[in-house]
């Protein structure tokens, strides 16, 4: 049964978790009194008994959105999950704010017949996607038949650790490719619908595109540049969504000085522990602020923090690593960083990565980190098995 909620006490929150989804979110979670974790089994047992209106609900994985939606107490939140999860519906929702970006869907096997404009680039991605799986940029002259085979194989390979609810390649979304540097934001709408920013990250592209989510970084300069425009955007966006007590992880590209949204992940903060970068490096617990309806004092935080870059690193399994005969050399990787605030290894034989790290680096070292090649950190298994040393 659901635990009773005293409407007059400190707001109670539920973090819905899926042990079959990607690692990181739970392993790096800050201690947060009042945040109760529920597994998929507990969620299923509660279906038919919605949360009370004051409850704060978030998930660690998109695989839980269908179940979570059944427990949300208000119609606006349920509708928002559906609209944001469906990438086509989300792009249509954004048309009043960005009328020039129109998306369409196409079955994977018919991608080569899609009427692409030969003078324009596009991005194609699964309608349900995770970890960058199946995302391709279509440029003039691209081998579309090759893309179909690559996407199908990639999704099939990743399904070994990601469920169908998280990743599916049966249908792709096609939209104009937005040029520019990529950024991500963790935020929530508070109890009256105001946007609260809990993280802003630069997501520069690594040298090896197979390690798409290698690095996310935050800094005082980033907040100085984007905090106010993001508050204005999310304020306008909620005039279309109409939600309260609702977390979102959003992704943007910077085009001609303007942040253009490319994706929204409802009811959750950044995956694989990205949302906890602020906690492990700056003491900002996004879940605490979500439960308490408070905003981080970013001005004070950045006035007192060293002028460094604070980064979240995903240590991917190497592209050529033989996981049955090789293991990651975790200490060797750690020696590549200037200051590690927190590091968590994963079971590399069950996940797509062998760990995550929260690091602090001088700005000039970021470009060097983007050149990491994780094949270099896999060594023959001797007497050690399971988790990296």
C-alpha positions as CSV (number, residue, x, y, z in Angstrom):
1,X,0.0,0.0,0.0
2,X,1.0,3.6,-0.5
3,X,2.3,5.3,2.6
4,X,0.0,7.9,4.0
5,X,1.0,11.5,3.3
6,X,0.4,14.3,5.8
7,X,-0.5,17.2,3.6
8,X,0.7,19.7,6.2
9,X,4.1,18.1,6.8
10,X,7.3,18.4,4.7
11,X,6.4,17.2,1.2
12,X,7.1,13.5,0.7
13,X,8.6,12.2,-2.5
14,X,8.9,9.0,-4.5
15,X,11.8,8.1,-6.7
16,X,10.6,5.3,-9.0
17,X,13.5,3.0,-10.0
18,X,14.1,0.2,-12.5
19,X,16.9,-2.3,-11.6
20,X,16.9,-3.4,-15.3
21,X,17.7,0.1,-16.6
22,X,21.0,1.9,-16.9
23,X,23.2,2.2,-13.7
24,X,24.3,5.4,-12.1
25,X,21.2,7.2,-10.9
26,X,20.8,5.2,-7.7
27,X,24.5,4.4,-7.1
28,X,25.3,8.1,-6.9
29,X,22.1,9.4,-5.3
30,X,22.6,11.9,-2.5
31,X,21.2,11.1,1.0
32,X,17.8,12.7,0.8
33,X,15.4,12.1,3.8
34,X,11.8,12.0,2.7
35,X,12.7,10.5,-0.7
36,X,11.3,7.0,-0.8
37,X,12.6,4.7,-3.5
38,X,10.2,2.3,-5.2
39,X,11.0,-0.5,-7.6
40,X,9.0,-1.6,-10.6
41,X,7.3,-4.3,-8.5
42,X,6.2,-1.9,-5.8
43,X,4.9,0.5,-8.4
44,X,2.9,-2.2,-10.1
45,X,1.3,-3.2,-6.7
46,X,0.2,0.4,-6.2
47,X,-1.6,0.8,-9.5
48,X,-5.2,2.0,-8.8
49,X,-4.1,4.0,-5.8
50,X,-2.8,7.4,-7.1
51,X,-0.4,9.5,-5.2
52,X,-1.9,12.3,-3.1
53,X,-1.8,15.8,-4.8
54,X,1.1,17.0,-2.6
55,X,3.4,14.1,-3.5
56,X,6.6,14.7,-5.5
57,X,7.2,12.0,-8.1
58,X,10.3,11.4,-10.2
59,X,11.8,8.4,-12.0
60,X,15.3,7.2,-12.8
61,X,14.5,5.8,-16.2
62,X,12.1,6.4,-19.1
63,X,11.2,2.7,-18.8
64,X,9.0,3.6,-15.8
65,X,7.0,6.5,-17.4
66,X,4.0,4.4,-18.4
67,X,3.6,3.0,-14.8
68,X,4.4,6.3,-13.2
69,X,1.8,8.1,-15.3
70,X,-0.9,5.8,-13.8
71,X,0.0,7.0,-10.3
72,X,0.2,10.8,-11.0
73,X,-2.6,12.6,-9.2
74,X,-3.4,15.3,-11.7
75,X,-4.5,15.3,-15.4
76,X,-2.0,18.0,-16.4
77,X,1.0,16.0,-15.3
78,X,-0.3,12.8,-17.0
79,X,-0.9,14.7,-20.2
80,X,2.6,16.4,-20.0
81,X,4.3,13.0,-19.7
82,X,2.6,11.7,-22.8
83,X,3.3,14.8,-24.9
84,X,7.0,15.1,-23.9
85,X,7.7,11.4,-24.2
86,X,6.4,11.3,-27.8
87,X,9.0,13.3,-29.6
88,X,6.7,14.2,-32.4
89,X,4.0,15.5,-30.1
90,X,6.6,17.4,-28.2
91,X,7.9,19.1,-31.3
92,X,4.3,20.1,-32.2
93,X,3.8,21.5,-28.7
94,X,6.8,23.7,-29.2
95,X,5.6,25.1,-32.5
96,X,4.3,28.4,-31.0
97,X,7.8,29.1,-29.6
98,X,9.8,27.6,-32.5
99,X,7.6,27.6,-35.6
100,X,10.4,26.8,-38.0
101,X,11.2,23.3,-36.6
102,X,8.8,20.7,-37.9
103,X,9.2,16.9,-37.2
104,X,7.8,13.8,-38.9
105,X,7.9,10.1,-38.2
106,X,9.0,7.3,-40.5
107,X,9.2,3.4,-40.1
108,X,12.8,2.4,-39.8
109,X,12.7,0.1,-42.9
110,X,11.3,2.9,-45.1
111,X,13.9,5.5,-44.2
112,X,15.7,5.3,-47.6
113,X,12.4,6.4,-49.3
114,X,11.8,9.4,-47.1
115,X,11.7,12.7,-49.1
116,X,14.7,14.4,-47.6
117,X,15.5,17.8,-49.0
118,X,19.0,17.3,-50.6
119,X,20.1,20.8,-49.5
120,X,19.4,20.3,-45.8
121,X,20.7,18.1,-43.0
122,X,18.4,16.1,-40.7
123,X,18.6,14.1,-37.5
124,X,16.9,10.8,-37.2
125,X,16.4,9.0,-33.9
126,X,14.1,6.4,-32.3
127,X,10.8,7.7,-31.0
128,X,11.8,5.9,-27.8
129,X,15.5,6.3,-27.2
130,X,18.2,6.3,-24.6
131,X,22.0,6.7,-24.3
132,X,22.2,8.1,-27.9
133,X,21.3,4.7,-29.4
134,X,20.2,4.9,-33.0
135,X,20.7,8.6,-33.4
136,X,22.1,9.6,-36.9
137,X,22.7,12.8,-38.7
138,X,21.5,12.6,-42.3
139,X,23.6,14.8,-44.6
140,X,23.2,15.1,-48.4
141,X,24.4,11.8,-50.0
142,X,24.2,9.8,-46.8
143,X,24.0,6.0,-47.1
144,X,20.4,5.6,-45.9
145,X,20.4,1.8,-46.4
146,X,23.5,1.6,-44.3
147,X,21.9,3.7,-41.6
148,X,18.9,1.3,-41.4
149,X,21.3,-1.6,-40.9
150,X,23.4,0.3,-38.4
151,X,20.5,1.5,-36.3
152,X,18.8,-1.9,-36.2
153,X,22.0,-3.6,-35.1
154,X,22.9,-0.9,-32.6
155,X,19.4,-1.0,-31.0
156,X,19.4,-4.8,-30.9
157,X,22.9,-4.8,-29.2
158,X,21.8,-2.2,-26.6
159,X,18.6,-4.1,-25.9
160,X,20.7,-6.6,-24.0
161,X,20.7,-4.0,-21.1
162,X,17.9,-1.6,-22.0
163,X,14.3,-2.6,-22.1
164,X,11.9,-2.1,-25.0
165,X,10.2,0.6,-22.9
166,X,13.4,2.7,-23.0
167,X,14.6,1.9,-26.5
168,X,12.8,1.0,-29.8
169,X,13.8,1.4,-33.4
170,X,10.6,0.4,-35.1
171,X,9.7,4.1,-35.8
172,X,12.1,7.0,-36.2
173,X,11.5,10.7,-35.8
174,X,12.9,13.0,-38.5
175,X,13.5,16.6,-38.0
176,X,15.9,19.4,-39.3
177,X,19.3,19.1,-37.8
178,X,20.0,22.0,-35.5
179,X,23.6,23.1,-35.8
180,X,25.4,24.3,-32.7
181,X,27.0,23.3,-29.4
182,X,24.8,21.0,-27.2
183,X,23.7,21.9,-23.7
184,X,21.5,20.1,-21.1
185,X,19.5,21.3,-18.2
186,X,18.0,19.8,-15.1
187,X,15.0,21.6,-13.7
188,X,11.6,21.3,-12.1
189,X,8.5,23.3,-11.9
190,X,7.6,24.0,-8.3
191,X,4.3,23.9,-6.5
192,X,3.0,27.0,-8.3
193,X,4.5,26.2,-11.7
194,X,7.7,28.4,-11.5
195,X,10.9,26.9,-13.1
196,X,13.7,26.0,-10.7
197,X,17.1,25.3,-12.4
198,X,19.1,22.6,-10.6
199,X,21.8,22.1,-13.2
200,X,23.1,23.5,-16.5
201,X,25.7,21.5,-18.5
202,X,27.8,21.9,-21.6
203,X,27.9,18.7,-23.6
204,X,30.8,19.0,-26.0
205,X,31.2,16.2,-28.6
206,X,34.0,13.7,-27.9
207,X,36.6,12.8,-30.5
208,X,35.2,9.3,-30.7
209,X,31.4,9.6,-31.6
210,X,30.8,6.1,-30.0
211,X,31.3,7.8,-26.6
212,X,28.5,10.3,-27.2
213,X,27.8,11.1,-23.6
214,X,31.4,11.0,-22.4
215,X,31.4,14.4,-20.7
216,X,29.0,17.0,-19.3
217,X,30.5,20.1,-17.6
218,X,29.3,23.0,-15.6
219,X,30.9,26.3,-14.5
220,X,30.1,29.8,-13.2
221,X,30.6,31.1,-16.8
222,X,27.9,28.7,-18.0
223,X,25.4,29.9,-15.5
224,X,26.2,33.6,-16.1
225,X,25.5,33.1,-19.8
226,X,22.4,30.9,-19.7
227,X,20.6,31.0,-16.4
228,X,18.3,33.9,-17.1
229,X,17.4,32.9,-20.7
230,X,16.6,29.4,-19.5
231,X,14.3,30.7,-16.7
232,X,12.5,32.8,-19.4
233,X,12.2,29.9,-21.7
234,X,10.8,27.4,-19.1
235,X,8.4,30.1,-17.9
236,X,7.0,30.5,-21.4
237,X,7.0,26.7,-21.9
238,X,4.9,26.1,-18.9
239,X,2.2,28.3,-20.3
240,X,1.8,25.4,-22.8
241,X,2.4,22.5,-20.4
242,X,0.6,23.9,-17.3
243,X,2.3,21.6,-14.8
244,X,3.4,21.8,-11.1
245,X,5.9,19.8,-9.1
246,X,7.2,18.3,-12.3
247,X,10.9,17.6,-13.1
248,X,12.4,17.7,-16.6
249,X,15.8,16.9,-18.1
250,X,16.1,19.0,-21.3
251,X,18.6,19.1,-24.1
252,X,19.3,22.2,-26.3
253,X,21.6,23.4,-29.1
254,X,23.0,26.9,-29.2
255,X,22.0,28.3,-32.6
256,X,22.9,31.9,-33.4
257,X,23.1,32.7,-29.7
258,X,19.7,31.1,-28.8
259,X,19.2,27.9,-27.0
260,X,16.9,25.7,-29.1
261,X,15.3,22.7,-27.4
262,X,15.9,19.3,-29.0
263,X,14.5,16.9,-26.4
264,X,12.7,16.8,-23.1
265,X,12.7,13.9,-20.6
266,X,9.7,14.1,-18.3
267,X,9.6,13.3,-14.6
268,X,13.4,12.9,-14.3
269,X,16.7,14.6,-13.9
270,X,19.8,13.8,-15.9
271,X,20.4,10.0,-16.3
272,X,23.2,7.7,-15.1
273,X,23.8,10.1,-12.2
274,X,24.4,13.3,-14.2
275,X,21.8,15.1,-12.0
276,X,24.1,14.4,-9.0
277,X,27.0,16.3,-10.4
278,X,25.9,19.4,-8.5
279,X,25.8,17.4,-5.2
280,X,29.1,15.7,-5.5
281,X,31.0,18.8,-6.6
282,X,29.1,21.8,-5.3
283,X,26.8,20.5,-2.6
284,X,23.5,21.0,-4.6
285,X,21.0,18.2,-4.0
286,X,18.5,18.5,-6.8
287,X,16.1,16.0,-5.1
288,X,16.2,18.0,-1.8
289,X,15.3,21.2,-3.6
290,X,12.5,19.3,-5.5
291,X,11.0,18.0,-2.3
292,X,11.3,21.3,-0.5
293,X,10.2,23.6,-3.4
294,X,13.4,25.6,-3.0
295,X,15.9,27.0,-5.4
296,X,19.7,26.7,-5.1
297,X,21.4,30.0,-4.3
298,X,23.4,29.9,-7.5
299,X,24.9,33.4,-7.0
300,X,26.4,32.5,-3.6
301,X,27.5,29.0,-4.9
302,X,29.4,30.4,-7.8
303,X,30.9,33.3,-5.7
304,X,32.4,30.8,-3.3
305,X,33.3,27.9,-5.6
306,X,36.8,27.7,-7.2
307,X,36.8,28.9,-10.8
308,X,37.1,25.4,-12.2
309,X,35.1,23.3,-14.6
310,X,33.1,20.6,-12.8
311,X,32.4,17.5,-15.0
312,X,30.5,14.3,-15.1
313,X,32.3,11.5,-17.0
314,X,30.9,8.3,-18.3
315,X,33.5,5.6,-18.7
316,X,32.3,3.6,-21.6
317,X,33.1,0.0,-22.3
318,X,35.7,0.2,-25.1
319,X,34.5,-0.3,-28.7
320,X,36.9,-3.2,-29.3
321,X,37.1,-4.6,-25.7
322,X,36.4,-8.3,-25.3
323,X,34.4,-8.3,-22.1
324,X,34.8,-12.0,-21.5
325,X,38.5,-11.9,-21.5
326,X,39.3,-8.3,-20.6
327,X,38.4,-6.0,-17.7
328,X,38.6,-2.2,-17.2
329,X,41.6,-0.8,-15.4
330,X,39.7,1.5,-13.1
331,X,42.8,2.9,-11.2
332,X,44.5,3.7,-14.5
333,X,41.5,5.8,-15.7
334,X,41.3,7.6,-12.4
335,X,44.9,8.7,-12.7
336,X,43.9,10.7,-15.8
337,X,42.0,13.3,-13.7
338,X,43.2,16.3,-11.7
339,X,40.7,16.1,-8.8
340,X,38.1,13.4,-8.4
341,X,35.2,14.3,-6.1
342,X,33.4,11.0,-6.4
343,X,33.7,7.9,-8.5
344,X,31.5,4.8,-8.9
345,X,32.4,1.7,-10.8
346,X,29.7,-0.4,-12.6
347,X,29.5,-4.1,-13.5
348,X,30.8,-3.6,-17.0
349,X,29.5,-7.0,-18.1
350,X,25.9,-5.9,-17.4
351,X,26.1,-2.3,-18.4
352,X,27.2,-0.2,-21.4
353,X,29.8,1.6,-19.3
354,X,32.2,0.6,-16.5
355,X,31.6,3.6,-14.2
356,X,31.0,7.3,-13.7
357,X,33.2,10.0,-12.2
358,X,32.6,13.5,-10.9
359,X,35.7,15.6,-11.4
360,X,37.1,19.1,-11.1
361,X,39.4,20.3,-13.8
362,X,41.1,23.4,-15.1
363,X,39.2,24.7,-18.2
364,X,42.1,24.0,-20.5
365,X,42.0,20.2,-19.7
366,X,38.4,19.7,-21.0
367,X,39.6,19.3,-24.6
368,X,42.1,16.7,-23.5
369,X,39.4,14.6,-21.7
370,X,37.3,14.6,-24.9
371,X,40.0,12.6,-26.5
372,X,39.8,9.7,-24.1
373,X,39.8,6.3,-25.8
374,X,38.4,3.7,-23.4
375,X,39.9,0.8,-25.3
376,X,43.2,2.0,-23.7
377,X,41.8,1.1,-20.3
378,X,40.9,-2.5,-20.9
379,X,43.4,-5.1,-19.9
380,X,43.4,-9.0,-19.8
381,X,41.6,-10.6,-17.0
382,X,43.9,-12.5,-14.6
383,X,42.6,-13.4,-11.2
384,X,40.1,-10.6,-11.0
385,X,36.5,-11.0,-12.1
386,X,33.3,-8.9,-11.9
387,X,33.6,-5.2,-10.9
388,X,36.6,-3.1,-12.0
389,X,39.4,-2.8,-9.4
